[in-house]
Every structure is written in C-alpha cells, then in structure tokens.
Amino acid sequence: MKFLIAVGSKDYSGPTLELGMRVAKAFNAAVDIVYVGDKISAFSTSEVILAQENLANWELDRQGVDVLQWAYEYLVENEYIRMESSEFNTDKLVQTDDDRCEVHLEGRMTQEVGLILRNGEIIQQLRDEVKRSGIDVTIIGGSGERRMTHDLVQYIDSSIFVVKNYDRARNYKLLLAVNDAPNTKKALKYGVRVAEAFELDVNAITISNTEEFRSDYLEASNWADKFLRRAGVEHQVNLVHGKFINVMNETAKDDHIIVMGNSTKSPLTKFFTGSKPLNVCENCNCPALIVK
C-alpha cells in the first residue's frame, strides 16, 4: 500500500503528520509527504533550478523546503527513517518536473518515505500526485474551508483520511458505519487495522432512517460482527434509527475516529447533492476516513 500525507505548514500540520505516520505504520505502507506551494512562473522556475545547482552561493530555498525540513526532523526524532544526517540535505532534492521535486528516504517502521515539493493549484497537484504514485490513501488536515474538504474528497481518486481536531492524549474509539454499500467490507478491513494500531474499541453502527431495518442492512451488521470477532477486536454492534448524518456526528462527538465506505452515488449527483459520508466528514469534529 502507499499513503500520501499532505502538509501545509509547520504550525498546523503536526497532527496530520503524526496521525498519518502512525496509520501508515499500521499498514506497513510506503509514504509520500507532500507540500504544495504557489505556482511558479517560468522565469521563477529557472531561478529555482539555478539556485538549487548553486545553493551554497545563492542561499535561496524553494518555497516549502522549510516544511520538508520540519517533516524530516519529525521522521528522524520518531525513528521513522534511517538517517544519514540529522539535517535535511536540500542537495538531494531531485527536480522531476517544472512543478515537482522529490527525495526518497529509507524507512524503518514503514516502507520507503518520500518528501515531495509541488507547485500549483492544490487540488490538481494532489490529484496528479495520487495518480502518478498509485496512492491508496490520501491524508489531509481538517481545513477550515469546507469547500476545500469537499473538493479533496470528491476529486482525489483514493481513500481520504481527514484529520480533524486530533489529540494524541484523548481516549478515542472507532466508529464504523456498516450498511449494504459495496465499500463497507473494505472499510471494515481498514477499520480493523486502525483499531489494532491505536488499540481502539470499535462501535459498528448500522443506521436506518425508517422504523424497520432492511434485510441487507441486518446481513451487513451480522457480517461485521463475525468479522470483528474473528479479528479479535473489542467491539459492539448497534442498530440505530435516525438520519445517518445526525446519528454519526452525535455518536462520534470529538472522541472517535470515524471510518465509512464511500458513497455509490454518481460523481455528478454527488457534486450537486453531496453524499452522506462526505456530509459527515464535513460536519464532524473528529478524524474521519472515507474508504473508496
């Protein structure tokens, strides 16, 4: 598996990097950590390349190198990489395109770790990186801009983990949405790995907006119960009446990690009306993983 962790700044991306690396460790995944800066003009691009070739003389770093330095120091401090030096060596950044450069490091608790700088519009750059690198899970911060979260979930072709209000000191539980959607079983498998990594109790919840539960909902709940039992995960299975979005957010509050399968609605329908998992993700106060 391969994970992509998008970081924006040293001041606000700490929880995203921490939770992302812990989850990547649980999956023994390869990891790319990417910073997307402003688009560079053709003139500026040539300046940056020249500066990289003569860094000692020009003393000019490309925008975002300081963020990669911070990420590198975090990886060293937490022993995620086998380091040659405690200092991030900018000379090892390789320019792969006009708007992209990278360096790859040997992982210790995960597979290979890449540090990547990209420049341009953030949605497009992350989408391109996901496609280029075959990313399975993209991990992003809980942006204050709801439209940003909406677009990232909608247009990035991987599972999306949105890190909102993560606090390592908090005692989390895992809230797992179970229904008849095609991605539910995959979400269960992801949820088990997260629960095992963080030693979380699991609440597998099936929600019906009517007074009765359809047979396929009951079958999904029974399957989840058996799967979690076989995995040896502490769990409870609940059948709850109500609106999906309200029940999920009221149950999760700020002390759960939510795992949901992606909606089966068409992209066009989701663009105009949204989807239940996306609406939960946008309105919740805790980390949420949408599995595609």
C-alpha positions in Angstrom: 0.0 0.0 0.0 1.0 3.6 -0.4 -0.1 6.6 1.6 0.1 10.3 0.7 0.3 12.8 3.6 -0.4 16.4 2.6 1.1 19.0 4.9 0.6 22.8 4.7 2.7 24.4 7.5 4.8 23.6 10.5 2.4 25.4 12.7 -0.8 23.5 11.8 0.2 20.2 10.2 1.7 18.4 13.2 -1.5 16.3 14.0 -1.8 15.4 10.3 1.7 14.2 10.0 1.6 12.4 13.4 -1.6 10.5 12.8 -0.7 9.9 9.1 2.6 8.2 10.0 1.0 6.1 12.8 -1.6 4.8 10.4 1.0 4.2 7.7 3.0 2.2 10.2 -0.1 0.1 11.0 -0.4 -0.8 7.3 3.3 -1.1 6.7 2.8 1.3 3.8 5.2 3.3 1.7 4.6 7.0 2.4 5.0 10.3 0.5 4.8 13.6 2.4 3.9 16.4 0.0 3.8 20.2 0.3 2.0 22.2 -2.4 3.2 25.7 -2.8 2.1 28.6 -5.1 2.6 28.1 -8.8 6.0 29.2 -10.1 6.3 31.2 -13.2 8.6 30.0 -16.0 11.1 32.7 -15.0 11.0 31.7 -11.3 11.3 28.0 -12.2 14.7 28.7 -13.9 15.8 30.8 -11.0 14.9 28.0 -8.5 16.8 25.3 -10.6 19.8 27.6 -10.8 19.6 28.2 -7.1 19.5 24.5 -6.4 22.6 24.0 -8.5 24.4 26.7 -6.7 22.7 26.6 -3.3 25.8 27.5 -1.2 26.3 30.7 -3.2 22.7 31.8 -3.8 21.4 30.8 -0.3 17.9 30.5 -1.8 15.5 27.7 -0.9 12.4 26.9 -2.9 9.1 27.7 -1.1 8.2 24.8 1.2 11.7 23.5 1.8 11.4 24.6 5.4 8.3 22.5 5.8 10.1 19.4 4.4 12.9 20.2 6.8 10.4 20.1 9.7 8.9 16.9 8.4 12.3 15.3 8.1 13.2 16.3 11.7 9.9 14.7 12.8 10.7 11.5 11.0 14.2 11.4 12.5 13.0 12.2 16.0 10.4 9.4 15.9 12.8 6.9 14.1 10.6 6.5 11.0 13.7 6.7 8.7 17.2 5.6 8.6 19.1 8.9 8.5 22.4 9.8 7.1 22.3 13.1 9.0 20.0 14.9 11.4 20.0 17.8 8.9 17.8 17.8 5.8 20.1 17.9 2.7 18.4 20.1 0.1 21.1 19.0 -2.5 19.3 15.6 -2.6 16.0 17.1 -3.9 15.7 15.9 -7.5 13.7 18.0 -9.9 11.3 15.7 -11.8 9.1 18.3 -13.5 8.9 22.1 -13.6 6.4 22.0 -10.7 7.8 19.0 -8.7 10.9 17.8 -6.9 11.4 14.9 -4.5 13.8 13.0 -2.3 13.4 9.4 -1.1 14.5 8.1 2.3 14.8 4.6 3.7 12.0 3.8 6.1 12.4 2.0 9.4 8.8 1.4 10.6 7.2 1.9 7.2 8.4 1.2 3.7 10.2 4.0 1.8 9.4 7.6 2.7 9.3 10.3 0.1 9.4 14.1 0.7 7.9 16.0 -2.2 7.5 19.6 -3.2 4.9 20.6 -5.8 3.7 23.9 -7.0 0.3 24.9 -8.4 -3.4 24.7 -7.5 -3.6 22.3 -4.5 -6.5 20.1 -5.7 -5.0 19.5 -9.1 -1.5 18.9 -7.7 -2.7 16.4 -5.1 -4.8 14.7 -7.7 -1.8 14.4 -10.1 0.4 13.0 -7.3 -2.2 10.4 -6.4 -2.4 9.3 -10.0 1.3 9.4 -10.6 2.3 7.4 -7.5 -0.6 5.0 -7.3 -1.8 6.3 -3.8 -4.2 4.1 -1.8 -5.0 6.6 1.0 -4.5 10.4 1.0 -4.3 12.0 4.4 -5.2 15.7 4.7 -5.7 18.2 7.5 -9.2 19.3 8.5 -9.2 22.5 6.6 -11.3 25.4 7.9 -12.6 25.8 4.4 -15.5 23.3 3.9 -15.3 23.6 0.2 -11.6 22.5 0.2 -12.5 19.3 2.1 -15.5 18.8 -0.2 -13.3 19.1 -3.4 -10.5 16.9 -2.0 -12.9 14.1 -1.1 -14.7 14.5 -4.4 -11.9 14.7 -6.9 -9.0 12.7 -5.5 -9.0 9.1 -6.7 -8.1 7.4 -3.4 -9.5 6.8 0.0 -9.4 10.0 2.1 -8.5 10.4 5.7 -9.4 13.9 7.1 -7.5 14.7 10.3 -9.7 17.0 12.4 -9.0 18.0 16.0 -6.7 15.1 16.6 -5.3 15.0 20.1 -3.0 12.1 21.0 -3.9 12.4 24.7 -7.6 11.8 24.0 -9.0 8.3 24.5 -10.5 7.6 21.1 -12.9 4.9 20.0 -13.5 3.8 16.4 -17.0 4.5 14.9 -17.6 2.2 11.9 -20.5 2.8 9.6 -22.0 -0.6 8.4 -24.6 -0.9 5.7 -25.1 -2.6 2.3 -22.8 -0.3 0.3 -20.2 -2.0 -1.8 -17.3 -0.4 0.1 -18.4 -1.4 3.6 -16.4 -4.6 3.7 -13.2 -2.7 2.6 -14.0 -0.1 5.2 -14.3 -2.8 7.8 -10.8 -4.2 6.9 -9.3 -0.7 7.1 -11.1 0.0 10.4 -9.6 -3.2 11.9 -6.1 -2.1 11.0 -6.7 1.3 12.5 -8.3 -0.1 15.7 -5.4 -2.6 16.2 -2.8 0.2 15.7 -4.3 2.5 18.2 -5.9 -0.2 20.5 -9.3 1.2 20.0 -12.7 -0.3 20.9 -15.0 -0.4 17.8 -18.6 0.6 17.6 -20.0 -0.9 14.4 -23.2 1.1 13.8 -26.0 0.4 11.3 -28.4 3.3 10.8 -31.9 3.1 9.3 -34.0 6.2 8.7 -37.1 4.1 8.9 -38.7 2.1 11.7 -37.5 -1.1 10.2 -34.1 -2.4 9.1 -33.9 -3.9 5.7 -32.7 -7.5 5.4 -29.5 -6.4 3.6 -28.7 -4.0 6.5 -29.2 -6.8 9.0 -27.0 -9.1 7.0 -24.2 -6.5 6.8 -24.4 -5.9 10.6 -24.1 -9.7 11.2 -21.2 -10.0 8.8 -19.4 -7.1 10.6 -20.0 -8.7 14.0 -18.4 -12.0 12.8 -15.5 -10.3 11.0 -14.6 -8.2 14.1 -14.9 -11.2 16.4 -12.6 -13.2 14.2 -10.1 -10.3 14.1 -10.1 -10.3 17.9 -11.1 -6.6 18.1 -13.1 -5.4 21.1 -16.4 -4.2 19.7 -20.1 -3.7 20.0 -22.7 -3.8 17.2 -25.6 -1.4 17.3 -28.7 -0.9 15.2 -29.9 2.7 15.4 -32.9 4.6 14.0 -32.4 8.1 12.7 -30.8 10.2 10.0 -27.3 8.9 9.1 -25.5 12.2 9.3 -27.1 13.2 12.6 -26.6 9.9 14.3 -22.9 9.6 13.1 -22.0 13.1 14.3 -23.9 12.9 17.6 -22.3 9.5 18.4 -18.8 10.5 17.3 -18.5 13.9 19.0 -14.8 14.6 19.4 -13.6 11.3 20.8 -14.0 8.9 17.9 -12.2 8.1 14.7 -14.9 7.6 12.0 -14.5 5.0 9.2 -17.0 4.9 6.4 -17.3 3.4 2.9 -17.6 5.9 0.1 -21.0 6.7 -1.4 -22.2 4.8 -4.5 -23.8 7.9 -6.0 -22.6 9.1 -9.4 -20.0 11.9 -9.4 -22.5 14.3 -10.9 -25.1 13.6 -8.3 -22.5 14.0 -5.5 -21.4 17.3 -7.0 -24.9 18.8 -6.7 -26.3 17.0 -3.6 -23.2 15.7 -1.8 -23.1 12.3 -0.1 -23.8 11.0 3.4 -20.1 10.1 4.2 -19.0 13.5 2.7 -21.5 15.4 4.8 -20.5 13.5 7.9 -16.8 14.3 7.2 -17.5 18.0 6.6 -19.5 18.4 9.8 -17.8 16.1 12.3 -15.4 17.3 15.0 -13.0 14.3 14.8 -10.8 12.4 12.3 -12.7 10.6 9.5 -11.7 8.1 6.9 -13.7 7.6 3.7 -12.8 4.3 2.1 -13.0 4.1 -1.7 
